[in-house]
Amino acid sequence: MDIRQLVDIAIDEDPRAPCLWVPSELFPELCAAIGQQPNLVGAVIYRNKTIRDGGPYCDITTRAP
């Protein structure tokens, strides 16, 4: 699975969560896959979720890292 599919699964599993954190090493790949660049605070919006860089080696999660 690629990062976009993993993010889609995480969003579907917790649809009420306002944010999603992804590992630093996968964040640029996600941005390229969804065709967006991070805004001034370092987040992208995808499927009405704020997606942020969660730091190195974190899990894809809807909980604060």
C-alpha positions as CSV (number, residue, x, y, z in Angstrom):
1,M,0.0,0.0,0.0
2,D,1.1,3.5,-0.7
3,I,0.9,6.4,1.8
4,R,-2.3,7.8,0.3
5,Q,-4.1,4.5,0.8
6,L,-2.9,4.3,4.4
7,V,-4.1,7.8,5.1
8,D,-7.5,7.0,3.5
9,I,-7.8,4.0,5.8
10,A,-6.9,6.1,8.9
11,I,-9.4,8.8,8.0
12,D,-12.1,6.1,7.4
13,E,-11.4,4.4,10.8
14,D,-11.8,7.7,12.7
15,P,-14.0,10.0,10.6
16,R,-14.6,12.5,13.5
17,A,-11.0,13.2,14.2
18,P,-10.0,16.7,13.0
19,C,-6.3,16.0,12.5
20,L,-4.1,13.2,11.2
21,W,-0.3,12.9,11.8
22,V,2.0,11.0,9.5
23,P,5.6,10.1,9.9
24,S,8.2,12.7,8.7
25,E,9.7,10.3,6.3
26,L,6.3,9.8,4.5
27,F,5.0,13.3,4.7
28,P,6.7,14.6,1.4
29,E,5.4,11.4,-0.4
30,L,1.9,12.1,0.8
31,C,2.1,15.8,-0.4
32,A,3.2,14.6,-3.8
33,A,0.5,12.0,-4.0
34,I,-2.3,14.4,-3.2
35,G,-0.7,17.3,-5.2
36,Q,-0.4,19.8,-2.4
37,Q,2.3,21.6,-0.6
38,P,2.3,22.3,3.2
39,N,0.9,25.7,4.2
40,L,2.7,28.2,6.5
41,V,2.1,26.0,9.6
42,G,3.3,22.9,7.8
43,A,-0.1,21.2,7.3
44,V,-2.0,20.1,4.3
45,I,-5.8,19.6,4.0
46,Y,-7.0,16.3,2.5
47,R,-10.6,15.0,2.7
48,N,-11.5,17.8,5.1
49,K,-8.7,16.8,7.5
50,T,-5.7,18.7,8.6
51,I,-2.7,16.4,8.0
52,R,0.6,17.2,9.8
53,D,4.1,15.9,10.1
54,G,4.1,13.8,13.2
55,G,7.8,13.5,13.6
56,P,10.3,10.7,12.7
57,Y,9.2,7.1,13.0
58,C,5.7,7.9,14.4
59,D,2.6,5.9,13.4
60,I,-0.1,7.3,11.2
61,T,-2.5,8.4,13.8
62,T,-5.5,10.6,14.6
63,R,-4.1,11.1,18.2
64,A,-1.5,13.8,19.0
65,P,2.0,12.2,18.8
